[in-house]
């Protein structure tokens, strides 16, 4: 993937958020809100986002989503961690309206940290951090869920 070109299509100033150690749902809702207000957001380390809950239950839930429908007609659910992340944010946007679709176009998600973004400063969302918010010790990384669905790195 040509990261430089992808970032050029985003245009203008953008905020870079490091997803490692963040709870997927909480971070996605904050990002969706900020996208709707007009911000351009780039997310790095998407595979290190965390989903809280029992490991086997999470795997089963995502496997059911992935297996739903048919190969010909869909609905299709992604395997890749960055695409699962984007899909989670998309579910929190008003997708049926023009406003929601335009907000979604202002989001870019990457696995790891691309070379072009190494010198940028990354933001953390304090009210979405695992150690700040959650009292549970049961969680799964998004990368593990992707591998369970059949994603080969």
JOSUL-V258777 format. One line per field, one symbol per residue. ss: DSSP state (h for helix, s for strand, l for the rest). A space follows every 10 residues. Layout:
ss=???
This chain:
ss=llhhhhhhhh llllssssll lsshhhhhhh hhhhhhllll sssslhhhls ssllhhhhhh hhhhhhhlls lllsllllll hhhhhhhhhh lllllllhhh hhhhllsssl llllhhhlll llsllhhhsh hhhlllllss shhhhhhhhl lll
